[in-house]
Amino acid sequence: MIPERIRRLEELLKQEIAVILHQEVKDPRLNFVSVMHVRLSGDVRNADIYVTAHDDSEEHIKEVMSALNSAKRFIRHSLSQRVVLRFLPALKFHYDKTIAEATRIESLLHQIHEEMDN
């Protein structure tokens, strides 16, 4: 079970990182990137940030991840100005394919439904 304090910190970090990405980072590759989840380690020293983008092609995902990794120090610095913690967690970005997978499954189910009607 995740302690309430960690859950609140995860939500706070998610909101603040989203604001930083949309208002402060000037990289056009990150224009349509959304922060989906933040998972903190138990000691709050590491944060896994899961993001998604409007275009889920392999090439675009690589560009987004490259841009995020390039901006990681800037994002962490901006985060330190916004959130007061004893230890600011190390950031690790991951691409969240949940929405793309859900869309693919929905499309397959729709296709099966149409085939059954015929």
Secondary structure as the mmCIF struct_conf table of DSSP 4:
data_model
#
loop_
_struct_conf.conf_type_id
_struct_conf.id
_struct_conf.beg_label_comp_id
_struct_conf.beg_label_asym_id
_struct_conf.beg_label_seq_id
_struct_conf.end_label_comp_id
_struct_conf.end_label_asym_id
_struct_conf.end_label_seq_id
HELX_RH_AL_P HELX_RH_AL_P1 GLU A 4 GLN A 23
TURN_TY1_P TURN_TY1_P1 GLU A 24 GLU A 24
HELX_RH_3T_P HELX_RH_3T_P1 PRO A 28 LEU A 30
TURN_TY1_P TURN_TY1_P2 ASN A 31 PHE A 32
STRN STRN1 VAL A 33 LEU A 40
TURN_TY1_P TURN_TY1_P3 GLY A 42 ASP A 43
BEND BEND1 VAL A 44 ARG A 45
STRN STRN2 ASN A 46 ALA A 53
BEND BEND2 HIS A 54 HIS A 54
HELX_RH_AL_P HELX_RH_AL_P2 GLU A 58 ARG A 82
BEND BEND3 ARG A 86 PHE A 87
HELX_LH_PP_P HELX_LH_PP_P1 LEU A 88 PRO A 89
STRN STRN3 ALA A 90 TYR A 95
HELX_RH_AL_P HELX_RH_AL_P3 THR A 98 ASP A 117
#
